[in-house]
Amino acid sequence: MYVCSCFGVTEQQVRKHADEGACTPRQIASACKAGTDCGGCVRRIQALLGRGDCPRRDLLDQKQGSVAGPAIGAAPVGAGTSPDIRLSDAA
């Protein structure tokens, strides 16, 4: 069955690229152009790839989960900043 009508990419082709290491719709697009024209197939590509099926993605998720809180010594948001200025106020 076709996933991408714009470039004639099938589910089988998407799965083949995923088996070869493509973990994201962007990587699938690099391999076969699927998802780069109208974008209507991107959600289907995401569904075919599934969440967490890629070892590299698992590593990225673990790495992002280990980063918590603001940087040491960082000022809280809004501390020592000027008041909000609206575009309508600045003229």
Number of C-alpha atoms within 10 A of each C-alpha: 10 14 22 24 15 16 14 13 18 15 15 13 18 24 16 13 19 20 12 9 14 20 21 18 24 16 15 25 18 14 14 16 17 28 24 18 13 11 11 15 20 20 13 15 22 15 11 16 21 12 12 12 11 17 11 13 14 13 12 11 12 11 10 10 9 8 9 7 7 10 8 6 6 9 10 8 8 9 8 8 7 7 7 8 8 8 7 6 7 6 5
